[in-house]
Amino acid sequence: SSDDLTVLPSEDGTCRFVCQESEKYSHDVQIKDGALHITESDTFRWYDRFFSFTSPRATLYLPQSVYSLFIKIGSGDVKMSSKATFASLDIATGSGEVALQSVSCDSLQITTGSGDIDLNSVNAASVRLTCGSGDIDLKTMKYAIISTEKGDMKAELYTEDTPIAAENFIKLAESHFYDGLCFHRVIPNFVI
């Protein structure tokens, strides 16, 4: 399907899902085990898409709280520009762009088959980005968690002051360059 999803803060404190529907494209919205599940039903035939000039759009309004949110879309964009906080945020698209702005979370995972990933002022303790084709643009990513056998370290990345060094570190971390890397010098309780 080709669904664009925008996640916005709810001004009235209620959770709402607003979308366009037709007889060939609909949604089922349910709460199961305390989680919101939105399932799309698409009965378009391949030739119906030649005469469709707009893609269905959906907006999810969330009240201020901490959520675990999983979004899976076949194709289409996911946009989130709110000061939302998530315990975990997992976004998967077959094709389409993912754009997050001013989002905080403990765990962030984004997977796109094709399409760009754009993160602006995103603060996450753990980040995993996978992009088949497309660009990954990180603006103001502030922290990296470095895990060692002695425990975790939180490193601040100066993306605005040293953009090239921060971008190089991020690209190497994303390519798993540092995974299992042995350091040449260890001083117990002082230097790893």
Secondary structure, 3 states (H helix, E strand, C coil): CECEEEEEECCCCCCEEEECCECCEEEEEEEECCEEEEEEEECCCHHHHHHCCCCCEEEEEECCCEEEEEEEEEECCEEEECCCEEEEEEEEEEECCEEEECCEEEEEEEEEEECCEEEECCEEEEEEEEEEECCEEEECCCEEEEEECCEEEEEECCCCCCHHHHHHHHHHHHCCCCCCCCCCCCECCCEC
